[in-house]
Amino acid sequence: MKGLDELGIIHTNPKGEYYVLLDISEFGFESDLEFCEVLAEKVGVGAVPGSSFFKENANHLVRLHFAKKEDTLNEALNRSSDLRKKNTI
């Protein structure tokens, strides 16, 4: 979670689960699906649109699963950091 904090991304704090919800409302995408597509294409990280999990309209959340090796997670954060600096995500 420290890496997400350093990127300034608002997120839930997991309490035993292996996923986190990110608040993507500040990124200016039309939908959570669009954000997930850009994240996969430009960063190589898969995410699930939050709207898949909620009955009400929740287009500002995406879910990341982080049961991966630490090196893999760090690489994803590094790629995200580069794009964040360019305001792509």
C-alpha positions in Angstrom: 0.0 0.0 0.0 3.0 2.2 0.5 3.6 2.4 -3.2 0.1 3.5 -3.9 0.3 6.1 -1.2 3.5 7.4 -2.7 1.7 7.7 -6.1 -1.0 9.6 -4.4 -3.7 7.1 -5.3 -6.7 6.8 -2.9 -7.3 3.2 -2.0 -8.9 0.9 0.5 -6.7 -0.8 3.1 -7.0 -4.6 2.9 -7.6 -6.4 6.1 -6.7 -10.0 5.0 -7.8 -10.0 1.4 -5.5 -10.0 -1.6 -7.1 -7.1 -3.4 -7.5 -3.4 -3.1 -10.0 -0.9 -4.5 -8.6 2.2 -6.1 -10.5 5.5 -6.4 -9.8 6.6 -10.0 -12.2 9.6 -10.0 -9.3 12.1 -10.3 -7.9 10.6 -13.5 -10.6 11.9 -15.8 -11.6 8.7 -17.6 -15.1 8.3 -18.9 -15.5 5.0 -17.0 -13.7 2.4 -14.9 -13.6 0.2 -17.9 -11.7 2.8 -19.9 -9.2 3.2 -17.1 -8.7 -0.6 -16.9 -8.1 -0.8 -20.7 -5.5 2.0 -20.5 -3.8 0.4 -17.5 -3.5 -2.9 -19.3 -2.3 -1.4 -22.6 0.2 1.2 -21.2 1.3 -0.4 -17.9 0.7 -4.1 -18.5 -1.4 -4.4 -15.4 -4.8 -6.0 -15.3 -7.5 -4.5 -13.2 -11.3 -5.2 -12.9 -13.8 -2.4 -13.2 -15.4 -1.7 -9.8 -18.8 -1.5 -11.5 -18.6 -5.3 -11.8 -18.9 -5.7 -8.1 -21.6 -3.1 -7.1 -25.3 -2.8 -7.8 -25.2 1.0 -7.8 -23.2 3.0 -10.3 -19.5 2.8 -9.1 -17.6 4.0 -12.2 -14.9 5.5 -10.0 -13.4 2.3 -8.6 -11.2 -0.4 -9.9 -10.0 -3.6 -8.2 -6.4 -4.8 -8.2 -5.4 -8.3 -7.1 -1.9 -8.3 -5.6 -1.1 -11.9 -4.8 2.0 -11.7 -6.8 5.8 -11.7 -6.2 7.1 -8.6 -4.6 9.3 -7.9 -7.7 6.3 -8.1 -9.9 4.4 -5.6 -7.8 7.3 -3.2 -7.6 7.7 -3.3 -11.4 4.0 -2.5 -11.8 4.4 0.4 -9.4 7.4 1.7 -11.3 5.5 1.6 -14.6 2.5 3.3 -13.0 4.8 6.0 -11.5 6.2 6.8 -14.9 2.7 7.2 -16.4 1.4 9.1 -13.4 4.2 11.7 -13.9 3.1 12.1 -17.5 -0.6 12.3 -16.4 -1.6 9.4 -18.5 -3.1 7.7 -15.5 
